[in-house]
Amino acid sequence: MLNDHAKIMALISEAGEVIGRKKLQKIIYIAKKINFPFQERYNFHFYGPYSEELTLRIEEMCNLGFVHETKEKKGGYYQYRYTLSEEGTKFLSISSLNMPKLQDFITDINDKSSRFLELVSTLLFFDDLSAEEQVEKVHTLKGKLNFTEDEIAEAFAYINQLKQITQ
């Protein structure tokens, strides 16, 4: 049971810090789509792929003291920061978890904006469609974000780059 929790803790540990609930959701979804062994089920939601299971696991890890969730007021909204606690670090040290290449993945993706990760994860959610149909979905479902053709091309290129990590 805690193996799925350990995978999330390992990702947070490798990142050092993940800023934003939406960003954490997107990072884990993208990791799952490029074949890292995350098990959370996702549905399409207002901000793209969303996992209620992941939300509950994060809450459990915070309650167990494995993950620190820091809430900061940013203008008119709250932003959340996730870091691994000392207890989480101890737990991971005795875990038999092995996720090679996670560091290569998280270092780069954690520097991307939530907006860009929302685009990437939306494209991946519809990866069973043709590229043209994926773009149409983005424009239909994410029209208010006004993604440009350059941003979409960059997202497709980034997806191809990420897939190289796990091959």
C-alpha positions in Angstrom: 0.0 0.0 0.0 2.6 2.5 1.0 4.6 1.7 -2.2 2.4 4.1 -4.2 3.0 6.7 -1.5 6.8 6.1 -1.7 6.8 6.8 -5.4 5.2 10.2 -4.8 7.6 10.9 -2.0 10.6 9.9 -4.2 9.4 12.3 -6.9 9.0 15.2 -4.3 12.4 14.3 -2.8 14.2 14.4 -6.2 12.5 17.7 -7.0 13.5 19.2 -3.7 10.2 21.1 -3.8 7.1 21.2 -6.0 5.2 24.5 -6.0 1.5 24.2 -6.7 -1.2 21.5 -6.4 -2.0 21.7 -10.1 1.7 21.4 -11.0 2.1 18.3 -8.8 -0.9 16.7 -10.4 0.4 17.4 -13.9 3.9 16.2 -13.2 2.7 12.9 -11.8 0.3 12.4 -14.7 3.0 13.1 -17.3 5.4 10.8 -15.5 2.7 8.1 -15.6 2.1 8.7 -19.3 5.8 8.2 -20.2 5.9 4.9 -18.3 7.0 5.8 -14.7 5.1 3.3 -12.5 2.5 5.6 -10.9 -0.8 3.9 -10.4 -3.2 6.9 -9.7 -6.3 7.0 -12.0 -7.0 10.3 -13.7 -10.0 11.9 -15.2 -10.2 15.0 -17.3 -11.1 18.0 -15.2 -11.2 21.8 -15.4 -7.4 22.1 -15.4 -6.7 19.0 -17.4 -6.0 15.5 -16.1 -6.8 15.3 -12.3 -6.5 12.4 -9.9 -8.6 12.3 -6.7 -6.5 9.4 -5.6 -3.4 11.5 -5.8 -5.0 14.3 -3.8 -6.0 11.7 -1.1 -2.5 10.2 -1.0 -0.9 13.6 -0.6 -3.3 14.4 2.2 -2.4 11.0 3.9 1.4 11.7 3.5 0.9 15.1 5.1 -1.1 13.6 7.9 1.5 11.0 8.5 4.2 13.7 8.6 6.1 12.4 5.5 5.4 15.5 3.3 5.2 19.1 4.3 2.5 21.2 2.6 3.1 24.9 3.1 0.2 27.2 2.2 1.1 30.7 1.1 -1.2 33.6 0.2 -0.4 34.9 -3.3 -2.5 37.9 -4.1 -6.1 36.6 -4.4 -5.3 32.9 -4.1 -3.3 30.4 -2.1 -0.3 28.5 -3.4 0.9 25.2 -1.9 4.5 24.0 -1.7 5.4 20.4 -1.2 8.7 19.1 0.3 9.7 15.9 1.9 10.0 15.9 5.7 12.7 14.2 7.7 10.3 11.4 8.4 9.6 11.0 4.7 13.3 10.9 4.0 13.7 8.2 6.7 10.8 6.2 5.2 12.3 6.4 1.7 15.7 5.3 2.9 14.2 1.9 4.1 11.9 1.6 1.1 12.9 -0.9 -1.6 11.7 1.6 -4.3 13.8 1.8 -7.4 12.9 4.4 -10.0 15.9 5.0 -12.2 15.8 8.0 -14.4 13.4 9.8 -12.1 16.1 12.5 -11.4 16.5 13.1 -15.1 12.7 13.6 -15.5 12.0 15.7 -12.5 14.9 18.2 -12.7 13.7 19.5 -16.1 9.9 19.2 -15.7 9.8 20.9 -12.3 11.2 24.1 -13.9 8.3 24.3 -16.4 5.2 26.5 -15.7 1.9 25.0 -14.6 0.4 26.5 -17.7 2.8 24.6 -20.0 2.3 21.4 -18.0 -1.4 21.8 -18.3 -1.0 21.9 -22.1 1.4 18.9 -22.2 -0.8 16.8 -19.9 -3.9 17.7 -22.0 -2.2 16.6 -25.2 -1.1 13.4 -23.5 -4.6 12.8 -22.2 -5.8 12.6 -25.8 -2.7 10.8 -27.2 -4.9 8.2 -28.7 -6.0 10.8 -31.3 -4.1 12.2 -34.2 -2.0 15.3 -33.6 -4.6 17.4 -35.5 -7.4 16.1 -33.3 -5.3 16.7 -30.1 -4.7 20.3 -31.1 -8.5 20.7 -31.8 -9.2 19.3 -28.3 -6.8 21.8 -26.8 -8.4 24.7 -28.6 -11.9 23.4 -27.6 -11.2 22.6 -24.0 -8.5 25.2 -23.2 -9.7 28.0 -25.5 -9.5 30.6 -22.7 -5.8 29.9 -22.3 -5.2 30.9 -25.9 -2.3 28.5 -26.5 -0.4 29.6 -29.6 0.7 27.2 -32.4 4.3 27.7 -31.2 3.4 26.7 -27.7 1.6 23.6 -29.0 4.6 22.7 -31.2 6.9 23.2 -28.2 4.6 20.9 -26.1 4.7 18.1 -28.7 8.5 18.4 -28.9 8.8 18.3 -25.1 6.6 15.2 -25.0 8.9 13.5 -27.5 11.9 14.6 -25.4 10.4 13.2 -22.2 9.6 9.8 -23.8 13.3 9.4 -24.5 14.0 9.4 -20.8 12.2 6.1 -20.1 13.2 4.2 -23.2 
